[in-house]
């Protein structure tokens, strides 16, 4: 693909090693250009790859892109329709004499198999994420009783940011008992009590690359985020074991050559046989990289063939409205022999 234009921050970062919230990246015949304004120009010159030309515009990045394209005169230019608003695309393309070719998600498709460098960054992000989970568990064990979800959420943000040396992949999910039945629960004033079920979904960003992990645990004097949990409530224990086994079954069939939907169905069919088909209402996983949601999608309809070097989450769950929810999530790397949990 010789000629393309990008505006998504993470897609641009992948191409040139720097991104910001006001930018356009253009590649024509192998020549690369990063357009931004004076607020970001110095950092762009400092951090962008050496083969990228930095253009600091005094006008809008759209107008500067039009000016550059008139000079470069490409016949065709690939773009992702998800990158541009309708108004911006019309302003960019109007009367320019360039044939714009839609390729939805072409940057994510380009990134679906990770390089060795990316694998190392994602492994490091996962290690930092695990360390933060351990710190948060220690904090909850010592201070969590009678804290509200809102207070726990606040402290999760502090701990996972590691004094601002790490970013967040997304805002943490911290949910107690019936709130855990909401897959993406918002923090409430509900307070944590002895014996409660607590679900935590959180991730960090390390050098732009994401971690993603979910644990469901019982709050008691031995509170931790290991996968070995002993709940006070037998139904919670039974459902937890079903979800844990569903994740194991999904991970065990991962190898190059299987279809993404086979991984999903390994978990989904096990949960359905246990009587909770309707209570598992999201996909089993998603790619993880610079974006927290990348390709491949791991759902029951996805025909993508799994290949070595893909990295994605495996996160089955059961959500029983007004009672509780259980989700267990790990990110895995596809190797030639199977799956390696990061």
Residue pairs with C-beta under 8 A, 6 or more apart in sequence:
1 78
1 106
2 27
2 28
2 29
2 30
3 27
3 28
3 29
3 74
3 76
3 77
3 78
4 26
4 27
4 77
4 78
4 79
4 106
5 24
5 25
5 26
5 27
5 65
5 77
5 78
5 79
5 83
5 92
6 12
6 15
6 24
6 25
6 26
6 79
6 80
6 83
6 107
7 23
7 24
7 25
7 83
7 84
7 88
8 80
8 82
8 83
8 107
9 19
9 20
9 21
9 23
10 19
10 107
10 208
10 290
10 291
11 25
11 80
11 83
11 107
11 108
12 18
12 19
12 23
12 25
12 34
13 19
13 208
13 290
14 107
14 110
14 111
14 290
15 25
15 27
15 32
15 52
15 107
16 25
16 32
16 34
16 48
16 49
16 52
17 47
17 48
17 49
17 52
18 34
18 43
18 44
18 47
18 48
20 36
20 39
20 40
20 43
20 44
22 36
22 37
22 39
22 40
22 61
23 34
23 35
23 36
23 40
23 61
24 34
24 35
24 61
24 62
24 64
24 65
25 32
25 33
25 34
25 35
26 32
26 33
26 35
26 65
26 68
26 69
26 72
26 77
27 33
28 69
28 72
28 74
28 77
29 72
29 74
31 53
31 72
32 49
32 51
32 52
32 53
33 52
33 53
33 55
33 68
34 44
34 48
34 52
34 53
34 54
34 55
35 55
35 57
35 61
35 64
35 65
35 68
36 44
36 54
36 55
36 56
36 57
36 61
37 56
37 57
37 58
37 61
38 56
38 58
41 54
41 56
44 54
45 54
48 54
55 64
55 68
57 63
57 64
62 88
62 91
62 92
65 92
66 91
66 92
66 96
69 77
69 96
69 98
70 96
73 97
74 98
75 98
75 99
76 98
76 99
76 100
76 101
77 98
77 99
77 100
77 101
78 100
78 101
78 103
78 106
79 89
79 100
79 101
79 102
79 103
80 102
80 103
80 104
80 105
80 106
80 107
81 89
81 102
81 104
82 104
82 105
84 92
89 100
93 100
105 295
108 287
108 291
108 294
108 295
109 295
111 289
111 290
111 294
111 295
112 287
112 294
112 295
112 296
112 310
113 307
113 308
113 309
113 310
114 122
114 289
114 309
114 310
114 311
114 333
115 309
118 209
118 289
119 309
119 311
119 333
121 206
121 207
121 208
121 209
122 209
122 210
122 211
122 288
122 289
122 311
122 331
122 333
122 342
123 333
123 342
124 206
124 207
124 209
125 203
125 204
125 205
125 206
125 207
125 209
125 210
125 211
126 211
126 213
126 331
126 342
128 162
128 166
128 204
128 206
128 211
129 160
129 202
129 203
129 204
129 211
129 212
129 213
130 211
130 213
132 159
132 160
132 162
132 166
132 202
132 204
133 200
133 202
133 213
133 215
133 225
134 225
135 159
136 155
136 156
136 159
136 160
136 200
136 202
136 225
137 217
137 223
137 224
137 225
139 155
139 159
140 147
140 152
140 192
140 198
140 219
140 223
141 221
141 222
141 223
141 224
143 155
144 152
144 192
144 219
144 223
145 192
145 193
145 194
145 219
146 191
146 192
146 193
147 155
147 191
147 192
148 187
148 188
148 189
148 190
148 191
148 192
149 174
149 175
149 176
149 179
149 185
149 187
149 188
149 189
149 190
149 192
150 187
150 188
150 189
152 174
152 187
152 192
153 171
153 172
153 174
153 187
156 172
156 174
156 200
156 202
157 168
157 171
157 172
160 166
160 168
160 172
160 202
160 203
160 204
161 167
161 168
161 204
162 204
166 204
166 205
166 206
167 204
167 205
167 206
168 202
168 203
168 204
168 205
169 202
169 203
169 204
169 205
169 210
169 211
169 212
169 292
170 202
170 203
170 292
172 200
172 201
172 202
173 184
173 185
173 199
173 200
173 201
173 202
173 214
174 185
174 187
174 198
174 199
174 200
175 182
175 185
175 187
175 198
175 199
175 200
175 325
176 190
176 191
176 192
176 196
176 197
176 198
176 199
177 190
177 196
177 197
177 323
177 324
178 321
178 322
178 323
178 324
179 185
179 188
179 190
180 197
180 198
180 199
180 216
180 319
180 324
180 325
180 326
180 327
181 319
181 320
181 321
181 322
181 323
181 324
181 325
182 319
182 325
183 281
183 282
183 317
183 319
183 325
183 327
185 199
192 198
192 219
193 219
194 219
194 220
195 218
195 219
195 220
195 232
195 233
196 218
196 219
197 216
197 217
197 218
197 219
197 231
197 233
197 236
197 324
197 326
198 216
198 217
198 218
198 219
199 214
199 215
199 216
199 325
199 326
199 327
200 214
200 215
200 216
200 217
200 225
201 212
201 213
201 214
201 327
201 329
202 213
203 210
203 211
203 212
203 213
203 292
204 210
204 211
205 211
208 290
209 289
209 290
210 288
210 289
210 290
210 291
210 292
211 288
211 331
211 342
212 288
212 292
212 313
212 329
212 331
213 329
213 330
213 331
214 315
214 317
214 327
214 328
214 329
215 225
215 227
215 328
215 329
216 229
216 240
216 243
216 325
216 326
216 327
216 328
217 223
217 224
217 225
217 229
218 229
218 230
218 231
218 232
218 236
220 232
227 244
227 328
229 237
229 240
230 237
231 237
231 240
233 324
235 323
236 324
236 326
239 276
239 318
239 320
239 324
239 326
240 326
242 270
242 271
242 274
242 276
242 318
243 271
243 316
243 317
243 318
243 326
243 327
243 328
244 328
245 270
246 266
246 267
246 268
246 270
246 271
246 316
247 267
247 314
247 315
247 316
247 328
247 329
247 330
249 266
249 267
249 270
250 263
250 264
250 266
250 267
250 284
250 285
250 314
250 316
251 314
251 330
251 332
251 339
251 341
252 266
252 338
252 339
253 262
253 263
253 266
254 263
254 306
254 314
254 332
254 334
254 338
254 339
255 306
255 334
255 337
255 338
255 339
256 306
256 307
256 308
256 334
256 336
257 305
257 306
258 305
258 306
259 302
259 303
259 304
259 305
259 306
260 296
260 297
260 298
260 299
260 302
260 303
260 304
260 305
260 306
261 299
261 300
261 301
261 302
261 303
263 284
263 285
263 298
263 306
263 314
264 283
264 284
264 285
264 298
264 299
264 300
264 302
265 300
267 280
267 284
267 314
267 316
268 277
268 280
268 284
268 300
268 316
271 277
271 279
271 280
271 316
271 318
272 280
276 318
276 320
279 318
279 319
279 320
280 316
280 317
280 318
280 319
281 319
282 317
283 297
283 298
283 299
283 300
284 298
284 299
284 314
284 315
284 316
285 297
285 298
285 312
285 313
285 314
285 315
286 293
286 294
286 296
286 297
286 298
286 312
286 313
287 293
287 294
287 295
287 296
287 297
287 310
287 311
287 312
288 294
288 311
288 312
288 313
288 331
289 311
294 312
295 304
296 302
296 304
296 306
296 310
296 312
297 304
298 312
298 313
298 314
306 334
307 334
308 334
308 335
308 336
309 333
309 334
310 333
310 334
311 331
311 332
311 333
311 334
311 342
312 331
312 332
313 329
313 330
313 331
313 332
314 329
314 330
314 331
314 332
314 339
315 327
315 328
315 329
315 330
316 327
316 328
317 325
317 326
317 327
317 328
318 325
318 326
319 325
319 326
330 341
330 342
331 341
331 342
332 339
332 340
332 341
332 342
333 339
333 340
333 342
